[in-house]
């Protein structure tokens, strides 16, 4: 008689475990590992000279135990590889975390570490007071002014790095060929303008932002060799009664989440008054889905606005589209894409 082997029982549904909660609860471990390595400039050093744990300890004048732990941690995160006992950068770290690289991302990490990390630690305070925790509205006009100069330099470096690849994704998702002159309202360092003008040779642009910001933009534009096609015009998009004229497309790149609905409507209305018939406004943002259940990057960025702004939050495509329609824009559409700083754009046209 043969031996009967019982078939394994298959559960009709997967077993729920606390593993996802553990991953959420320890997410800051990964971030602080990355931030510490960036702060030490570990990846820049390993770019030229792969090192053992002992050699790393000697170079950074620390004990071998923490050196080995940090190297192991970075390797576990996919930032370092190991061969013949020596650690070296993976392609990801080599491309984005070596200081001086064209697309250096370390500024984003440093800004998050030195500015946002402590603000998020005070999230319960922000929840109870409905006030930002990274700056004091009673002492500063805005989060962009009056802060430590070194911190603000880090902030703008981070914004430039984050914006470069977001602009590239936007240029792939939307055809800017029909447009000739772009106005970048609140354009910061000019990263979007640089990437778009490099992609579209017939396009020229104006970066419109506060005076101290346009100085930064002019430096970046000159470095890119685009001073002949991109200009920087200082101004205040709230205080100025009108925006610079002569542009057939206006870009609002990661601007709307900083402000209240009333303030955003005012910005969109001024854009409408500035545009010629047939001109367009492009709102590039991390968009919350219409039923406000995610996606996680947009939802958490919105919560970040609680600790960073007085009235800002991330909006849905439906909300932005509704405002555009109410002001008078037509042919409104939403384009989705994937990038570090945004996941979509809402586009509206001024009727001809």
C-alpha positions in Angstrom: 0.0 0.0 0.0 1.4 3.4 -1.0 1.9 6.1 1.5 -0.5 9.0 1.2 1.0 12.4 1.4 -1.3 15.2 2.4 -1.5 18.2 0.1 -0.3 21.4 1.7 -3.1 23.7 2.6 -3.2 27.0 0.7 -4.5 30.0 2.6 -7.1 31.9 0.7 -5.5 35.2 1.8 -2.0 36.2 2.8 -1.1 36.3 6.4 -0.9 39.8 7.9 2.4 40.4 9.7 3.9 43.5 11.3 6.8 43.6 8.8 5.4 46.6 6.9 5.0 48.5 10.2 8.6 47.6 11.1 9.8 49.0 7.8 7.9 52.2 8.4 9.1 52.5 12.0 12.7 52.0 11.0 12.7 54.2 7.9 14.7 56.9 9.7 17.5 54.4 10.1 18.1 54.3 6.4 17.8 58.0 6.1 20.3 58.8 8.9 22.7 56.3 7.4 22.6 58.1 4.1 22.7 61.5 5.6 25.7 60.7 7.8 27.6 59.3 4.8 26.8 62.4 2.7 27.8 64.7 5.6 31.1 62.9 5.9 31.5 63.0 2.1 32.1 59.3 2.1 30.9 58.7 -1.4 33.3 61.4 -2.8 36.2 59.7 -1.1 35.3 56.2 -2.3 34.8 57.5 -5.8 38.6 57.9 -6.3 39.8 55.4 -3.7 38.0 52.2 -2.7 38.8 51.4 0.9 38.6 48.7 3.5 36.9 49.4 6.8 40.3 50.0 8.5 41.4 52.4 5.8 38.1 54.2 6.0 38.5 54.6 9.8 42.1 55.9 9.3 41.0 58.4 6.7 38.1 59.8 8.7 39.9 59.6 12.0 37.3 57.4 13.6 37.4 53.9 15.2 37.1 50.9 12.9 33.9 49.6 14.5 31.7 52.5 13.5 33.4 52.8 10.1 32.7 49.1 9.3 29.1 49.6 10.5 28.5 52.6 8.3 30.0 50.9 5.3 27.9 47.8 5.9 24.8 49.9 6.2 25.5 51.8 3.0 26.2 48.5 1.2 22.9 47.1 2.6 21.1 50.1 1.2 22.6 49.5 -2.3 24.9 52.5 -2.2 28.2 50.6 -1.9 29.6 47.4 -3.2 32.5 45.3 -1.9 35.3 43.5 -3.7 38.5 42.1 -2.3 37.7 43.6 1.1 37.3 47.2 -0.3 34.2 49.2 -0.5 33.3 51.3 -3.6 30.3 53.2 -4.9 27.5 51.6 -6.8 26.5 53.3 -10.0 23.7 55.1 -8.1 26.0 56.6 -5.5 28.6 57.4 -8.2 26.2 59.3 -10.3 24.4 61.3 -7.6 26.3 61.3 -4.4 29.8 62.3 -5.4 30.4 66.0 -4.8 31.0 68.0 -8.0 29.0 65.6 -10.1 26.7 67.2 -12.6 23.5 65.9 -10.9 24.8 65.9 -7.3 21.9 64.9 -5.0 23.7 65.4 -1.8 22.2 68.9 -1.3 18.7 67.4 -1.0 19.9 64.9 1.6 21.7 67.6 3.5 18.7 69.9 3.5 16.4 67.2 4.7 18.8 66.2 7.4 19.6 69.7 8.7 16.3 71.4 8.2 13.4 69.0 7.8 14.4 66.2 10.2 14.2 68.4 13.3 10.9 69.9 12.0 9.4 66.5 11.5 10.4 65.6 15.0 8.0 68.4 16.1 5.1 67.1 13.9 2.9 66.6 17.0 3.4 70.3 17.8 2.5 71.3 14.2 -0.6 69.2 14.5 -1.8 70.9 17.6 -0.8 74.5 16.6 -1.3 74.4 12.8 2.0 76.3 12.5 5.3 75.4 10.8 8.1 74.0 13.0 11.1 74.7 10.7 10.8 78.5 11.1 8.9 81.1 13.1 6.3 83.0 11.2 6.3 85.7 13.9 10.0 86.5 13.1 10.3 85.7 9.4 8.3 87.0 6.4 8.5 83.5 4.8 10.4 80.3 5.0 12.6 81.6 2.1 13.8 84.7 3.9 15.7 85.5 7.1 17.1 82.0 7.7 20.7 81.1 8.2 22.6 81.9 4.9 24.4 78.6 4.9 21.1 76.7 5.4 19.4 78.6 2.6 22.4 77.9 0.3 21.9 74.3 1.0 18.1 74.7 0.4 18.6 76.2 -3.0 21.2 73.7 -4.0 18.7 71.0 -3.0 16.0 72.5 -5.0 18.2 72.7 -8.1 19.2 69.1 -7.8 15.7 67.9 -7.2 14.3 70.0 -10.1 16.7 68.9 -12.8 15.3 65.4 -13.2 11.8 66.5 -12.6 12.1 69.0 -15.4 13.5 66.3 -17.6 10.4 64.1 -16.9 8.2 67.1 -17.6 9.9 67.7 -20.9 9.3 64.1 -21.9 5.6 64.2 -20.9 4.6 67.5 -22.4 5.5 68.8 -25.9 6.8 72.4 -25.6 7.5 72.8 -29.3 4.4 74.9 -29.9 5.7 77.5 -27.4 8.4 80.0 -27.9 8.8 82.1 -24.7 8.4 80.6 -21.2 7.9 82.5 -18.0 8.9 80.5 -15.0 7.0 82.0 -12.1 8.9 81.4 -8.8 11.5 79.7 -11.0 14.2 79.4 -8.3 17.6 78.5 -9.6 16.3 78.1 -13.2 16.7 74.3 -13.3 13.5 73.8 -15.2 14.3 76.5 -17.7 17.8 75.1 -18.3 16.5 71.6 -18.9 13.6 72.7 -21.1 15.7 75.0 -23.2 18.3 72.3 -23.7 15.6 69.9 -24.9 13.7 72.5 -27.1 16.2 74.7 -29.1 13.5 77.1 -30.2 12.4 77.9 -26.6 13.7 80.8 -24.6 12.7 81.5 -21.0 12.6 84.1 -18.1 13.1 83.1 -14.5 10.8 85.3 -12.4 11.6 85.2 -8.6 12.7 87.3 -5.7 15.9 89.3 -6.2 18.2 87.1 -4.1 16.9 84.0 -5.9 17.4 85.4 -9.4 21.1 86.0 -8.5 21.4 82.3 -8.0 19.6 81.6 -11.2 21.9 83.8 -13.2 24.9 81.9 -12.0 23.3 78.5 -12.9 22.2 79.8 -16.3 25.7 81.1 -17.1 27.2 77.8 -16.0 24.9 76.0 -18.5 25.9 78.4 -21.3 22.4 79.6 -21.8 22.6 83.3 -20.8 21.6 84.3 -24.4 18.3 82.3 -24.2 17.4 82.4 -20.5 17.1 85.7 -18.5 16.3 86.3 -14.9 13.9 89.0 -13.8 13.5 89.9 -10.1 10.1 90.4 -8.7 7.4 89.3 -6.2 4.6 87.2 -7.7 2.3 88.3 -4.9 3.2 92.0 -4.6 3.7 92.8 -8.3 0.4 93.8 -9.9 1.4 92.1 -13.2 3.8 89.4 -14.3 6.4 90.0 -17.1 4.6 90.1 -20.5 5.6 88.6 -23.8 5.4 84.9 -22.9 3.1 82.3 -24.5 3.5 79.6 -21.7 3.8 80.1 -17.9 5.3 77.4 -15.7 4.4 76.9 -12.0 6.9 74.3 -11.0 6.3 72.9 -7.4 5.0 76.3 -6.4 1.3 75.7 -5.6 1.9 73.5 -2.5 3.6 76.4 -0.7 0.4 78.5 -0.5 -3.3 78.5 0.4 -6.1 78.0 -2.1 -6.8 81.7 -2.1 -3.2 82.6 -2.8 -2.9 80.0 -5.5 -6.1 81.2 -7.2 -4.6 84.7 -7.2 -1.4 83.4 -8.9 -3.4 81.6 -11.5 -5.5 84.7 -12.2 -2.4 86.8 -12.7 -1.1 84.2 -15.1 -4.3 84.3 -17.0 -4.1 88.1 -17.3 -0.5 87.9 -18.5 -0.9 85.2 -21.1 -1.9 86.0 -24.7 -5.0 84.3 -26.2 -4.0 80.7 -26.8 -1.3 80.8 -24.2 -1.0 78.1 -21.6 -0.2 77.6 -17.9 1.6 74.4 -16.8 1.3 73.4 -13.1 3.9 70.8 -12.2 3.3 69.2 -8.8 3.2 66.2 -6.6 -0.5 65.7 -7.0 -2.6 64.0 -4.3 -5.2 61.7 -5.9 -8.8 63.0 -6.1 -10.1 60.9 -3.2 -7.2 61.9 -1.0 -5.9 58.4 -0.2 -2.4 58.9 -1.6 -0.1 58.3 -3.3 2.3 58.2 -0.5 5.0 60.7 -1.9 2.3 63.3 -2.5 0.5 62.7 0.7 3.6 62.9 2.8 4.9 65.9 0.9 1.6 67.6 1.8 2.2 66.8 5.5 5.7 68.2 5.0 3.9 71.5 4.1 2.4 71.5 7.6 5.9 71.8 9.2 7.2 74.1 6.4 4.4 76.6 5.5 1.7 78.6 7.1 -1.2 77.5 4.8 0.3 75.3 2.1 -0.6 71.7 1.2 -0.5 69.4 -1.8 -3.6 69.6 -4.0 -5.5 67.2 -6.2 -5.6 67.4 -10.0 -9.4 68.0 -9.6 -8.9 70.9 -7.3 -6.3 72.6 -9.6 -8.5 71.9 -12.7 -11.5 73.4 -11.0 -9.6 76.6 -10.1 -8.4 76.9 -13.7 -11.9 76.4 -15.1 -13.4 79.0 -12.7 -10.8 81.6 -13.8 -11.6 81.0 -17.5 -9.0 78.6 -18.8 -10.2 75.9 -21.2 -8.9 72.6 -22.7 -7.7 71.6 -19.2 -5.9 68.3 -19.1 -3.8 66.3 -16.6 -0.6 64.6 -17.6 1.0 62.0 -15.3 4.7 61.1 -15.1 7.2 59.8 -12.6 9.9 62.0 -11.1 11.6 62.8 -7.8 9.9 66.2 -7.3 6.5 65.7 -9.1 4.2 63.1 -10.5 2.1 65.1 -12.9 1.1 68.4 -14.5 -2.2 70.2 -14.9 -2.4 72.3 -18.1 -4.9 75.0 -19.0 -5.2 77.4 -22.0 -6.4 80.9 -22.3 -9.2 80.9 -24.9 -8.2 82.4 -28.3 
